[in-house]
């Protein structure tokens, strides 16, 4: 299977009573943001783009820290959920309903781009990843965590059996993230607790990449 689940599937999942992937941010993302907050790092929040953001848990986390956030997902229900929280808390969050295969990331717009468990068909993924470097400002970062193909044999989250093409590998990301300096690139296993649909031991790939200053 190389096709993503349709928007109707995600709209139904995001209409459930409880947030599908919890209220807390992804742990790997939170670790990276904590490092950016150290005195020796580039610690002033800027503009961030969150890709395939679902119900907005990571985008809301960043907005609460003072980042100016744009969240993109093709589920209108998910984006409405994020927008309601942002309005209630008066957070700097803009939501966009769009297909990543067609979404324009812009040029030199973002200090940070985030992709957490966003699994799209290979051609759309490659197209999106090729846009990351020009979309970042010099010195901007790209943070990604995704499931690897071996995760499809587990029942702890991810695209599921037969969906290896929707997963990512370190070797593939090294080829796709052209122009970025890879500070961290690793395939690993870790325990994930993110709502009812991401729970248990998981096979993941993690990336922190930087657009070089020019």
Buried (B, 14 or more C-beta within 10 A) or exposed (E): BEEBBEBEEBBEBBEEEEBBBBBBBBBBBBEBBEEBEEEEEBEEBBBBBBBBBBBBBBBBBBBBBEBBBBBBBBBBBBBBBBBEBBEEEEBBBBBBBEEBBEBEBBEEBBBBBBBBBBBBBBEBBBBBBBBBBBBBBEEBBBBBBBBBBBBBEBEBBBBBEEBBBBBBBBEBBBEBBEEBEBEEBEBEEEEBEBBEBBBEEBBBBBBBBBBEEE
